[in-house]
């Protein structure tokens, strides 16, 4: 840990403290970057795991991506990738004057609905 004690910090001006905070943030960022770069594609352990996944894929006659997905599922780890598309659903809410304005009930509420709710109307009034 640093040689800075609470007494030393109390003696610093606001500008000096801001500078210390800025330097600390930069140092934290450097440490995080170093941590990430320690485990990269050239790491011998990573190469060994990649080779094992390739061998498994070849043995099972699947793509390496499919083998890696199976391994990740077994480890209960999610792989970032394309999300499954949401199943189509029917519209649940409709604007009373403009039938073109609808909302399925997912995600952010449309502006027309927010405006109507702010005027004191109830969500159920727009239910289809």
N, C-alpha and C positions, 0 to 999 in steps of 0.2 A: 504494500500500500504506500501511498505517497507520504511525503514528509509534512504535508499540510495538516495542521491541527485546527481545531475550532477557533482557537485564539488567533491564529494567523489569518483565518478567513474574516474574522471580525474587524481586522485592521485594514482590509482591502476596501477600496472605493467601489462605487457601483460600476464604473467603467472597467476596473480591474476584474471584478467578479464576472461581468459580461464576457470579457476576453477569456477568462478561465473557462467559462461555460462553453464558449465557442471552440476552444482548443480541446476540451473534453469530448465534445460531440464529434470532432474530427478524429480523435484518437479511437473512440468507440467504433466509428465507421471503418477505420483501418483494421481494427481487430476483427470485426465481422467479415470484412472482405478476405482477410487472411484465413479465417476459419473456413470460408466457402472454398477458397482456392486450394486448401490442403487436400480436399477430396475432389479430385477432378478425373477426367477420362484417362490421364496418364498414370494415375495411382495404380500400383501393382495389384492391390486388392480389388480395385474396380475392374481392372483388366481380367482378373481371374474370374470374377462373378460374371462378367460379360461373356467370357469364353464358355462358362458353364451353361449359361442361358442359351447360347448358340448351339452347344452340343445337345441340350435337351430339345431344342426346337427341331434340330436335324433328326434326332432319334424318334420324336413323335410326329414328324412330317408336318409341322406347322411353321408359321413365320416366327421369327424371334420376338416380334411384338406380341403375338398371341401367347407365347411361352412366358414372356415377362409379365403379362397381364395375369396369367394363372398364378405365377409366383407371388405377385403383389396381392392377389385375392387371398391366397393361402396365408400371407402374412398380415392380412386385414389392413392393407395399405392401399389407398386410392391412387391411381395414376392420373395425372392431369391429362386431359384429352378432350375430345369433343363430347359435349353433354348430349344425353339422349334428348331428342326433340319431345316437347310436351305434347301429349295427345290432344287432338283437336277437341274442343268442347263448345257447347252452344253458348250463345250470348245469354247473360243472366240479367243485364240491366239495359234499359233503353231510355233515351231522352224523350220526354213526352211530346215535344213539338217537332223534333227532327229524328225520324226513325233511322236515319243513317248513322247516328251517333249511338254506339253501343259499347258495352264493356263486358268481358267474360268473367270478371271478378278476380283476376290474377294481376299481380304487379301493382304499380302505382295507379291510383284512381285518376281517370281522365279529368281535365280541367272543367269541363261542363258539369260533371258530377260534383266536384269539389265546390264549385260556385253555388250550385243548387243546395248542397248540404249546409254551406255557410249562410244561406238565406233562411235556414231553419227547417228545411224539408227533411224528411226521413228517407233513409236508404231504401226501405221497403216500398216506398212509393214508385220507385223506378224498376222494380222487379218485373220480369217478363212472365 
